[in-house]
Amino acid sequence: MPRSSPPPDWVLVRRRQIGDQIRAARLDANLTQEAVANAIPMERPNYNRIEMGHSAATLDTLLLIAEVLGVDLATLVR
């Protein structure tokens, strides 16, 4: 099975920006990565990869993260 090509650079940059916004909202909510990951539920290393922009989060995961952090989805992806 052929491997899919990597996303364009602008997508990777935007993914990192969204991760930064998730991290900022988590810190504003005074929560640890472990607390957010447990509430989703997700393994903490997987959650960390989303915050670092190394992994693409699904829409469902972004909605769960926004709910746990008490922010609108738009706040995370703006």
PyMOL Python script that loads the backbone (N, CA, C, O; Angstrom):
from pymol import cmd

cmd.read_pdbstr("""\
ATOM      1  N   MET A   1       0.850  -1.181   0.000  1.00  0.00           N
ATOM      2  CA  MET A   1       0.000   0.000   0.000  1.00  0.00           C
ATOM      3  C   MET A   1       0.892   1.239   0.000  1.00  0.00           C
ATOM      4  O   MET A   1       1.783   1.348   0.843  1.00  0.00           O
ATOM      5  N   PRO A   2       0.674   2.171  -0.922  1.00  0.00           N
ATOM      6  CA  PRO A   2       1.519   3.362  -0.977  1.00  0.00           C
ATOM      7  C   PRO A   2       1.265   4.279   0.216  1.00  0.00           C
ATOM      8  O   PRO A   2       0.144   4.399   0.709  1.00  0.00           O
ATOM      9  N   ARG A   3       2.326   4.911   0.657  1.00  0.00           N
ATOM     10  CA  ARG A   3       2.206   5.870   1.761  1.00  0.00           C
ATOM     11  C   ARG A   3       1.652   7.179   1.226  1.00  0.00           C
ATOM     12  O   ARG A   3       1.956   7.582   0.104  1.00  0.00           O
ATOM     13  N   SER A   4       0.849   7.827   2.024  1.00  0.00           N
ATOM     14  CA  SER A   4       0.322   9.119   1.599  1.00  0.00           C
ATOM     15  C   SER A   4       1.424  10.168   1.751  1.00  0.00           C
ATOM     16  O   SER A   4       2.316  10.033   2.589  1.00  0.00           O
ATOM     17  N   SER A   5       1.348  11.184   0.948  1.00  0.00           N
ATOM     18  CA  SER A   5       2.362  12.233   1.015  1.00  0.00           C
ATOM     19  C   SER A   5       2.110  13.103   2.239  1.00  0.00           C
ATOM     20  O   SER A   5       0.969  13.240   2.681  1.00  0.00           O
ATOM     21  N   PRO A   6       3.167  13.691   2.789  1.00  0.00           N
ATOM     22  CA  PRO A   6       2.994  14.538   3.973  1.00  0.00           C
ATOM     23  C   PRO A   6       2.183  15.783   3.627  1.00  0.00           C
ATOM     24  O   PRO A   6       2.143  16.201   2.470  1.00  0.00           O
ATOM     25  N   PRO A   7       1.544  16.368   4.623  1.00  0.00           N
ATOM     26  CA  PRO A   7       0.766  17.584   4.358  1.00  0.00           C
ATOM     27  C   PRO A   7       1.697  18.732   3.967  1.00  0.00           C
ATOM     28  O   PRO A   7       2.892  18.697   4.258  1.00  0.00           O
ATOM     29  N   PRO A   8       1.147  19.740   3.312  1.00  0.00           N
ATOM     30  CA  PRO A   8       1.957  20.913   2.946  1.00  0.00           C
ATOM     31  C   PRO A   8       2.499  21.614   4.204  1.00  0.00           C
ATOM     32  O   PRO A   8       1.947  21.471   5.295  1.00  0.00           O
ATOM     33  N   ASP A   9       3.566  22.357   4.030  1.00  0.00           N
ATOM     34  CA  ASP A   9       4.199  23.054   5.158  1.00  0.00           C
ATOM     35  C   ASP A   9       3.235  23.961   5.905  1.00  0.00           C
ATOM     36  O   ASP A   9       3.280  24.036   7.133  1.00  0.00           O
ATOM     37  N   TRP A  10       2.353  24.659   5.169  1.00  0.00           N
ATOM     38  CA  TRP A  10       1.433  25.580   5.836  1.00  0.00           C
ATOM     39  C   TRP A  10       0.492  24.837   6.775  1.00  0.00           C
ATOM     40  O   TRP A  10       0.061  25.392   7.786  1.00  0.00           O
ATOM     41  N   VAL A  11       0.171  23.593   6.451  1.00  0.00           N
ATOM     42  CA  VAL A  11      -0.691  22.796   7.331  1.00  0.00           C
ATOM     43  C   VAL A  11       0.067  22.457   8.610  1.00  0.00           C
ATOM     44  O   VAL A  11      -0.498  22.518   9.702  1.00  0.00           O
ATOM     45  N   LEU A  12       1.327  22.104   8.483  1.00  0.00           N
ATOM     46  CA  LEU A  12       2.136  21.780   9.663  1.00  0.00           C
ATOM     47  C   LEU A  12       2.310  23.005  10.561  1.00  0.00           C
ATOM     48  O   LEU A  12       2.269  22.892  11.786  1.00  0.00           O
ATOM     49  N   VAL A  13       2.503  24.170   9.953  1.00  0.00           N
ATOM     50  CA  VAL A  13       2.617  25.410  10.726  1.00  0.00           C
ATOM     51  C   VAL A  13       1.321  25.683  11.466  1.00  0.00           C
ATOM     52  O   VAL A  13       1.330  26.023  12.649  1.00  0.00           O
ATOM     53  N   ARG A  14       0.211  25.532  10.768  1.00  0.00           N
ATOM     54  CA  ARG A  14      -1.101  25.794  11.390  1.00  0.00           C
ATOM     55  C   ARG A  14      -1.381  24.794  12.501  1.00  0.00           C
ATOM     56  O   ARG A  14      -1.963  25.157  13.523  1.00  0.00           O
ATOM     57  N   ARG A  15      -0.975  23.538  12.318  1.00  0.00           N
ATOM     58  CA  ARG A  15      -1.159  22.518  13.356  1.00  0.00           C
ATOM     59  C   ARG A  15      -0.391  22.907  14.620  1.00  0.00           C
ATOM     60  O   ARG A  15      -0.892  22.727  15.730  1.00  0.00           O
ATOM     61  N   ARG A  16       0.832  23.444  14.456  1.00  0.00           N
ATOM     62  CA  ARG A  16       1.609  23.889  15.616  1.00  0.00           C
ATOM     63  C   ARG A  16       0.940  25.087  16.297  1.00  0.00           C
ATOM     64  O   ARG A  16       0.938  25.187  17.523  1.00  0.00           O
ATOM     65  N   GLN A  17       0.378  25.985  15.503  1.00  0.00           N
ATOM     66  CA  GLN A  17      -0.315  27.146  16.075  1.00  0.00           C
ATOM     67  C   GLN A  17      -1.519  26.698  16.896  1.00  0.00           C
ATOM     68  O   GLN A  17      -1.760  27.223  17.983  1.00  0.00           O
ATOM     69  N   ILE A  18      -2.268  25.741  16.387  1.00  0.00           N
ATOM     70  CA  ILE A  18      -3.427  25.228  17.122  1.00  0.00           C
ATOM     71  C   ILE A  18      -2.952  24.557  18.402  1.00  0.00           C
ATOM     72  O   ILE A  18      -3.570  24.721  19.454  1.00  0.00           O
ATOM     73  N   GLY A  19      -1.869  23.807  18.326  1.00  0.00           N
ATOM     74  CA  GLY A  19      -1.302  23.189  19.533  1.00  0.00           C
ATOM     75  C   GLY A  19      -0.920  24.232  20.565  1.00  0.00           C
ATOM     76  O   GLY A  19      -1.147  24.036  21.759  1.00  0.00           O
ATOM     77  N   ASP A  20      -0.341  25.337  20.119  1.00  0.00           N
ATOM     78  CA  ASP A  20       0.022  26.427  21.035  1.00  0.00           C
ATOM     79  C   ASP A  20      -1.219  27.011  21.699  1.00  0.00           C
ATOM     80  O   ASP A  20      -1.206  27.330  22.888  1.00  0.00           O
ATOM     81  N   GLN A  21      -2.297  27.149  20.918  1.00  0.00           N
ATOM     82  CA  GLN A  21      -3.535  27.698  21.477  1.00  0.00           C
ATOM     83  C   GLN A  21      -4.172  26.719  22.470  1.00  0.00           C
ATOM     84  O   GLN A  21      -4.740  27.139  23.479  1.00  0.00           O
ATOM     85  N   ILE A  22      -4.079  25.437  22.188  1.00  0.00           N
ATOM     86  CA  ILE A  22      -4.584  24.436  23.133  1.00  0.00           C
ATOM     87  C   ILE A  22      -3.779  24.512  24.427  1.00  0.00           C
ATOM     88  O   ILE A  22      -4.351  24.505  25.517  1.00  0.00           O
ATOM     89  N   ARG A  23      -2.458  24.585  24.310  1.00  0.00           N
ATOM     90  CA  ARG A  23      -1.599  24.669  25.492  1.00  0.00           C
ATOM     91  C   ARG A  23      -1.928  25.908  26.318  1.00  0.00           C
ATOM     92  O   ARG A  23      -2.038  25.826  27.542  1.00  0.00           O
ATOM     93  N   ALA A  24      -2.086  27.058  25.658  1.00  0.00           N
ATOM     94  CA  ALA A  24      -2.403  28.295  26.368  1.00  0.00           C
ATOM     95  C   ALA A  24      -3.739  28.177  27.103  1.00  0.00           C
ATOM     96  O   ALA A  24      -3.857  28.613  28.248  1.00  0.00           O
ATOM     97  N   ALA A  25      -4.743  27.594  26.452  1.00  0.00           N
ATOM     98  CA  ALA A  25      -6.053  27.430  27.094  1.00  0.00           C
ATOM     99  C   ALA A  25      -5.958  26.461  28.269  1.00  0.00           C
ATOM    100  O   ALA A  25      -6.622  26.651  29.288  1.00  0.00           O
ATOM    101  N   ARG A  26      -5.135  25.423  28.129  1.00  0.00           N
ATOM    102  CA  ARG A  26      -4.959  24.467  29.229  1.00  0.00           C
ATOM    103  C   ARG A  26      -4.300  25.138  30.427  1.00  0.00           C
ATOM    104  O   ARG A  26      -4.711  24.932  31.569  1.00  0.00           O
ATOM    105  N   LEU A  27      -3.278  25.939  30.158  1.00  0.00           N
ATOM    106  CA  LEU A  27      -2.595  26.641  31.247  1.00  0.00           C
ATOM    107  C   LEU A  27      -3.519  27.658  31.906  1.00  0.00           C
ATOM    108  O   LEU A  27      -3.502  27.817  33.127  1.00  0.00           O
ATOM    109  N   ASP A  28      -4.332  28.354  31.091  1.00  0.00           N
ATOM    110  CA  ASP A  28      -5.316  29.301  31.645  1.00  0.00           C
ATOM    111  C   ASP A  28      -6.316  28.591  32.542  1.00  0.00           C
ATOM    112  O   ASP A  28      -6.791  29.157  33.527  1.00  0.00           O
ATOM    113  N   ALA A  29      -6.635  27.338  32.195  1.00  0.00           N
ATOM    114  CA  ALA A  29      -7.579  26.553  32.986  1.00  0.00           C
ATOM    115  C   ALA A  29      -6.900  25.881  34.181  1.00  0.00           C
ATOM    116  O   ALA A  29      -7.554  25.192  34.964  1.00  0.00           O
ATOM    117  N   ASN A  30      -5.591  26.083  34.319  1.00  0.00           N
ATOM    118  CA  ASN A  30      -4.824  25.509  35.423  1.00  0.00           C
ATOM    119  C   ASN A  30      -4.895  23.983  35.442  1.00  0.00           C
ATOM    120  O   ASN A  30      -5.026  23.371  36.502  1.00  0.00           O
ATOM    121  N   LEU A  31      -4.807  23.379  34.262  1.00  0.00           N
ATOM    122  CA  LEU A  31      -4.868  21.919  34.154  1.00  0.00           C
ATOM    123  C   LEU A  31      -3.550  21.385  33.622  1.00  0.00           C
ATOM    124  O   LEU A  31      -2.845  22.059  32.871  1.00  0.00           O
ATOM    125  N   THR A  32      -3.236  20.176  34.021  1.00  0.00           N
ATOM    126  CA  THR A  32      -2.057  19.499  33.488  1.00  0.00           C
ATOM    127  C   THR A  32      -2.445  18.748  32.221  1.00  0.00           C
ATOM    128  O   THR A  32      -3.626  18.525  31.954  1.00  0.00           O
ATOM    129  N   GLN A  33      -1.446  18.363  31.451  1.00  0.00           N
ATOM    130  CA  GLN A  33      -1.701  17.523  30.286  1.00  0.00           C
ATOM    131  C   GLN A  33      -2.362  16.223  30.726  1.00  0.00           C
ATOM    132  O   GLN A  33      -3.269  15.726  30.059  1.00  0.00           O
ATOM    133  N   GLU A  34      -1.912  15.682  31.830  1.00  0.00           N
ATOM    134  CA  GLU A  34      -2.462  14.424  32.343  1.00  0.00           C
ATOM    135  C   GLU A  34      -3.957  14.572  32.650  1.00  0.00           C
ATOM    136  O   GLU A  34      -4.749  13.687  32.324  1.00  0.00           O
ATOM    137  N   ALA A  35      -4.338  15.680  33.271  1.00  0.00           N
ATOM    138  CA  ALA A  35      -5.743  15.896  33.617  1.00  0.00           C
ATOM    139  C   ALA A  35      -6.614  15.983  32.365  1.00  0.00           C
ATOM    140  O   ALA A  35      -7.693  15.392  32.315  1.00  0.00           O
ATOM    141  N   VAL A  36      -6.152  16.711  31.367  1.00  0.00           N
ATOM    142  CA  VAL A  36      -6.922  16.842  30.128  1.00  0.00           C
ATOM    143  C   VAL A  36      -7.000  15.495  29.423  1.00  0.00           C
ATOM    144  O   VAL A  36      -8.073  15.074  28.990  1.00  0.00           O
ATOM    145  N   ALA A  37      -5.861  14.821  29.310  1.00  0.00           N
ATOM    146  CA  ALA A  37      -5.828  13.524  28.631  1.00  0.00           C
ATOM    147  C   ALA A  37      -6.759  12.521  29.305  1.00  0.00           C
ATOM    148  O   ALA A  37      -7.469  11.780  28.625  1.00  0.00           O
ATOM    149  N   ASN A  38      -6.761  12.493  30.626  1.00  0.00           N
ATOM    150  CA  ASN A  38      -7.645  11.565  31.350  1.00  0.00           C
ATOM    151  C   ASN A  38      -9.112  11.898  31.121  1.00  0.00           C
ATOM    152  O   ASN A  38      -9.948  10.997  31.043  1.00  0.00           O
ATOM    153  N   ALA A  39      -9.430  13.178  31.012  1.00  0.00           N
ATOM    154  CA  ALA A  39     -10.824  13.597  30.844  1.00  0.00           C
ATOM    155  C   ALA A  39     -11.348  13.303  29.447  1.00  0.00           C
ATOM    156  O   ALA A  39     -12.561  13.215  29.259  1.00  0.00           O
ATOM    157  N   ILE A  40     -10.467  13.147  28.458  1.00  0.00           N
ATOM    158  CA  ILE A  40     -10.936  12.996  27.072  1.00  0.00           C
ATOM    159  C   ILE A  40     -11.595  11.642  26.805  1.00  0.00           C
ATOM    160  O   ILE A  40     -12.701  11.710  26.268  1.00  0.00           O
ATOM    161  N   PRO A  41     -11.142  10.486  27.067  1.00  0.00           N
ATOM    162  CA  PRO A  41      -9.844   9.988  27.543  1.00  0.00           C
ATOM    163  C   PRO A  41      -8.878   9.717  26.391  1.00  0.00           C
ATOM    164  O   PRO A  41      -9.261   9.347  25.281  1.00  0.00           O
ATOM    165  N   MET A  42      -7.608   9.923  26.723  1.00  0.00           N
ATOM    166  CA  MET A  42      -6.526   9.731  25.748  1.00  0.00           C
ATOM    167  C   MET A  42      -5.245   9.526  26.549  1.00  0.00           C
ATOM    168  O   MET A  42      -5.115  10.030  27.664  1.00  0.00           O
ATOM    169  N   GLU A  43      -4.318   8.799  25.987  1.00  0.00           N
ATOM    170  CA  GLU A  43      -3.023   8.650  26.639  1.00  0.00           C
ATOM    171  C   GLU A  43      -2.304  10.004  26.615  1.00  0.00           C
ATOM    172  O   GLU A  43      -2.364  10.718  25.614  1.00  0.00           O
ATOM    173  N   ARG A  44      -1.624  10.359  27.716  1.00  0.00           N
ATOM    174  CA  ARG A  44      -0.961  11.645  27.803  1.00  0.00           C
ATOM    175  C   ARG A  44       0.057  11.874  26.690  1.00  0.00           C
ATOM    176  O   ARG A  44       0.113  12.983  26.159  1.00  0.00           O
ATOM    177  N   PRO A  45       0.869  10.875  26.305  1.00  0.00           N
ATOM    178  CA  PRO A  45       1.806  11.127  25.195  1.00  0.00           C
ATOM    179  C   PRO A  45       1.097  11.499  23.888  1.00  0.00           C
ATOM    180  O   PRO A  45       1.610  12.310  23.117  1.00  0.00           O
ATOM    181  N   ASN A  46      -0.064  10.920  23.639  1.00  0.00           N
ATOM    182  CA  ASN A  46      -0.825  11.273  22.434  1.00  0.00           C
ATOM    183  C   ASN A  46      -1.344  12.705  22.527  1.00  0.00           C
ATOM    184  O   ASN A  46      -1.313  13.450  21.548  1.00  0.00           O
ATOM    185  N   TYR A  47      -1.820  13.080  23.713  1.00  0.00           N
ATOM    186  CA  TYR A  47      -2.278  14.452  23.922  1.00  0.00           C
ATOM    187  C   TYR A  47      -1.113  15.428  23.736  1.00  0.00           C
ATOM    188  O   TYR A  47      -1.268  16.478  23.111  1.00  0.00           O
ATOM    189  N   ASN A  48       0.032  15.080  24.274  1.00  0.00           N
ATOM    190  CA  ASN A  48       1.218  15.920  24.135  1.00  0.00           C
ATOM    191  C   ASN A  48       1.571  16.145  22.671  1.00  0.00           C
ATOM    192  O   ASN A  48       1.951  17.252  22.293  1.00  0.00           O
ATOM    193  N   ARG A  49       1.451  15.118  21.849  1.00  0.00           N
ATOM    194  CA  ARG A  49       1.748  15.250  20.418  1.00  0.00           C
ATOM    195  C   ARG A  49       0.801  16.244  19.739  1.00  0.00           C
ATOM    196  O   ARG A  49       1.195  16.940  18.803  1.00  0.00           O
ATOM    197  N   ILE A  50      -0.443  16.309  20.211  1.00  0.00           N
ATOM    198  CA  ILE A  50      -1.382  17.298  19.666  1.00  0.00           C
ATOM    199  C   ILE A  50      -0.933  18.703  20.057  1.00  0.00           C
ATOM    200  O   ILE A  50      -0.897  19.597  19.211  1.00  0.00           O
ATOM    201  N   GLU A  51      -0.590  18.907  21.327  1.00  0.00           N
ATOM    202  CA  GLU A  51      -0.128  20.228  21.773  1.00  0.00           C
ATOM    203  C   GLU A  51       1.150  20.653  21.063  1.00  0.00           C
ATOM    204  O   GLU A  51       1.339  21.837  20.785  1.00  0.00           O
ATOM    205  N   MET A  52       2.017  19.710  20.772  1.00  0.00           N
ATOM    206  CA  MET A  52       3.285  20.018  20.106  1.00  0.00           C
ATOM    207  C   MET A  52       3.099  20.207  18.598  1.00  0.00           C
ATOM    208  O   MET A  52       4.011  20.678  17.919  1.00  0.00           O
ATOM    209  N   GLY A  53       1.936  19.847  18.074  1.00  0.00           N
ATOM    210  CA  GLY A  53       1.679  19.968  16.653  1.00  0.00           C
ATOM    211  C   GLY A  53       2.262  18.830  15.841  1.00  0.00           C
ATOM    212  O   GLY A  53       2.361  18.921  14.617  1.00  0.00           O
ATOM    213  N   HIS A  54       2.651  17.751  16.521  1.00  0.00           N
ATOM    214  CA  HIS A  54       3.232  16.600  15.832  1.00  0.00           C
ATOM    215  C   HIS A  54       2.174  15.607  15.356  1.00  0.00           C
ATOM    216  O   HIS A  54       2.460  14.713  14.559  1.00  0.00           O
ATOM    217  N   SER A  55       0.958  15.775  15.850  1.00  0.00           N
ATOM    218  CA  SER A  55      -0.118  14.854  15.505  1.00  0.00           C
ATOM    219  C   SER A  55      -1.366  15.662  15.168  1.00  0.00           C
ATOM    220  O   SER A  55      -1.658  16.664  15.821  1.00  0.00           O
ATOM    221  N   ALA A  56      -2.092  15.230  14.162  1.00  0.00           N
ATOM    222  CA  ALA A  56      -3.330  15.896  13.776  1.00  0.00           C
ATOM    223  C   ALA A  56      -4.480  15.360  14.619  1.00  0.00           C
ATOM    224  O   ALA A  56      -4.717  14.152  14.666  1.00  0.00           O
ATOM    225  N   ALA A  57      -5.180  16.248  15.272  1.00  0.00           N
ATOM    226  CA  ALA A  57      -6.325  15.861  16.082  1.00  0.00           C
ATOM    227  C   ALA A  57      -7.578  15.794  15.213  1.00  0.00           C
ATOM    228  O   ALA A  57      -7.755  16.597  14.297  1.00  0.00           O
ATOM    229  N   THR A  58      -8.432  14.838  15.509  1.00  0.00           N
ATOM    230  CA  THR A  58      -9.714  14.775  14.818  1.00  0.00           C
ATOM    231  C   THR A  58     -10.619  15.880  15.340  1.00  0.00           C
ATOM    232  O   THR A  58     -10.367  16.463  16.395  1.00  0.00           O
ATOM    233  N   LEU A  59     -11.655  16.155  14.600  1.00  0.00           N
ATOM    234  CA  LEU A  59     -12.634  17.144  15.047  1.00  0.00           C
ATOM    235  C   LEU A  59     -13.240  16.723  16.376  1.00  0.00           C
ATOM    236  O   LEU A  59     -13.419  17.554  17.266  1.00  0.00           O
ATOM    237  N   ASP A  60     -13.555  15.453  16.518  1.00  0.00           N
ATOM    238  CA  ASP A  60     -14.123  14.966  17.777  1.00  0.00           C
ATOM    239  C   ASP A  60     -13.183  15.231  18.945  1.00  0.00           C
ATOM    240  O   ASP A  60     -13.619  15.657  20.014  1.00  0.00           O
ATOM    241  N   THR A  61     -11.895  14.979  18.741  1.00  0.00           N
ATOM    242  CA  THR A  61     -10.915  15.205  19.805  1.00  0.00           C
ATOM    243  C   THR A  61     -10.815  16.685  20.139  1.00  0.00           C
ATOM    244  O   THR A  61     -10.741  17.050  21.313  1.00  0.00           O
ATOM    245  N   LEU A  62     -10.811  17.539  19.129  1.00  0.00           N
ATOM    246  CA  LEU A  62     -10.764  18.979  19.386  1.00  0.00           C
ATOM    247  C   LEU A  62     -11.993  19.445  20.161  1.00  0.00           C
ATOM    248  O   LEU A  62     -11.887  20.291  21.050  1.00  0.00           O
ATOM    249  N   LEU A  63     -13.151  18.898  19.829  1.00  0.00           N
ATOM    250  CA  LEU A  63     -14.370  19.248  20.564  1.00  0.00           C
ATOM    251  C   LEU A  63     -14.279  18.812  22.021  1.00  0.00           C
ATOM    252  O   LEU A  63     -14.685  19.550  22.919  1.00  0.00           O
ATOM    253  N   LEU A  64     -13.752  17.625  22.256  1.00  0.00           N
ATOM    254  CA  LEU A  64     -13.585  17.137  23.631  1.00  0.00           C
ATOM    255  C   LEU A  64     -12.599  18.007  24.404  1.00  0.00           C
ATOM    256  O   LEU A  64     -12.848  18.360  25.557  1.00  0.00           O
ATOM    257  N   ILE A  65     -11.493  18.349  23.775  1.00  0.00           N
ATOM    258  CA  ILE A  65     -10.501  19.200  24.439  1.00  0.00           C
ATOM    259  C   ILE A  65     -11.117  20.548  24.784  1.00  0.00           C
ATOM    260  O   ILE A  65     -10.938  21.039  25.899  1.00  0.00           O
ATOM    261  N   ALA A  66     -11.835  21.151  23.853  1.00  0.00           N
ATOM    262  CA  ALA A  66     -12.472  22.444  24.107  1.00  0.00           C
ATOM    263  C   ALA A  66     -13.441  22.348  25.283  1.00  0.00           C
ATOM    264  O   ALA A  66     -13.486  23.240  26.131  1.00  0.00           O
ATOM    265  N   GLU A  67     -14.210  21.273  25.330  1.00  0.00           N
ATOM    266  CA  GLU A  67     -15.166  21.076  26.432  1.00  0.00           C
ATOM    267  C   GLU A  67     -14.443  20.986  27.768  1.00  0.00           C
ATOM    268  O   GLU A  67     -14.843  21.638  28.733  1.00  0.00           O
ATOM    269  N   VAL A  68     -13.393  20.194  27.835  1.00  0.00           N
ATOM    270  CA  VAL A  68     -12.641  20.021  29.082  1.00  0.00           C
ATOM    271  C   VAL A  68     -12.006  21.341  29.522  1.00  0.00           C
ATOM    272  O   VAL A  68     -11.966  21.653  30.712  1.00  0.00           O
ATOM    273  N   LEU A  69     -11.511  22.112  28.550  1.00  0.00           N
ATOM    274  CA  LEU A  69     -10.852  23.379  28.874  1.00  0.00           C
ATOM    275  C   LEU A  69     -11.842  24.513  29.111  1.00  0.00           C
ATOM    276  O   LEU A  69     -11.455  25.587  29.572  1.00  0.00           O
ATOM    277  N   GLY A  70     -13.113  24.284  28.799  1.00  0.00           N
ATOM    278  CA  GLY A  70     -14.139  25.308  29.027  1.00  0.00           C
ATOM    279  C   GLY A  70     -14.060  26.465  28.049  1.00  0.00           C
ATOM    280  O   GLY A  70     -14.355  27.609  28.395  1.00  0.00           O
ATOM    281  N   VAL A  71     -13.653  26.151  26.810  1.00  0.00           N
ATOM    282  CA  VAL A  71     -13.571  27.197  25.776  1.00  0.00           C
ATOM    283  C   VAL A  71     -14.320  26.726  24.541  1.00  0.00           C
ATOM    284  O   VAL A  71     -14.595  25.537  24.382  1.00  0.00           O
ATOM    285  N   ASP A  72     -14.648  27.674  23.665  1.00  0.00           N
ATOM    286  CA  ASP A  72     -15.260  27.337  22.383  1.00  0.00           C
ATOM    287  C   ASP A  72     -14.194  26.725  21.477  1.00  0.00           C
ATOM    288  O   ASP A  72     -13.005  27.021  21.597  1.00  0.00           O
ATOM    289  N   LEU A  73     -14.647  25.876  20.578  1.00  0.00           N
ATOM    290  CA  LEU A  73     -13.736  25.294  19.594  1.00  0.00           C
ATOM    291  C   LEU A  73     -13.027  26.400  18.809  1.00  0.00           C
ATOM    292  O   LEU A  73     -11.842  26.281  18.495  1.00  0.00           O
ATOM    293  N   ALA A  74     -13.743  27.455  18.499  1.00  0.00           N
ATOM    294  CA  ALA A  74     -13.161  28.566  17.736  1.00  0.00           C
ATOM    295  C   ALA A  74     -11.947  29.162  18.454  1.00  0.00           C
ATOM    296  O   ALA A  74     -11.008  29.615  17.798  1.00  0.00           O
ATOM    297  N   THR A  75     -11.951  29.168  19.760  1.00  0.00           N
ATOM    298  CA  THR A  75     -10.819  29.685  20.527  1.00  0.00           C
ATOM    299  C   THR A  75      -9.563  28.868  20.257  1.00  0.00           C
ATOM    300  O   THR A  75      -8.459  29.411  20.225  1.00  0.00           O
ATOM    301  N   LEU A  76      -9.730  27.577  20.065  1.00  0.00           N
ATOM    302  CA  LEU A  76      -8.576  26.703  19.843  1.00  0.00           C
ATOM    303  C   LEU A  76      -8.047  26.765  18.429  1.00  0.00           C
ATOM    304  O   LEU A  76      -6.854  26.563  18.206  1.00  0.00           O
ATOM    305  N   VAL A  77      -8.908  27.038  17.475  1.00  0.00           N
ATOM    306  CA  VAL A  77      -8.480  26.981  16.069  1.00  0.00           C
ATOM    307  C   VAL A  77      -8.359  28.347  15.402  1.00  0.00           C
ATOM    308  O   VAL A  77      -8.054  28.431  14.213  1.00  0.00           O
ATOM    309  N   ARG A  78      -8.590  29.389  16.139  1.00  0.00           N
ATOM    310  CA  ARG A  78      -8.497  30.740  15.612  1.00  0.00           C
ATOM    311  C   ARG A  78      -7.088  31.077  15.213  1.00  0.00           C
ATOM    312  O   ARG A  78      -6.827  32.185  14.744  1.00  0.00           O
TER     313      ARG A  78
END
""", "prot")
cmd.dss("prot")
cmd.show_as("cartoon", "prot")
cmd.util.cbc("prot")
cmd.orient("prot")
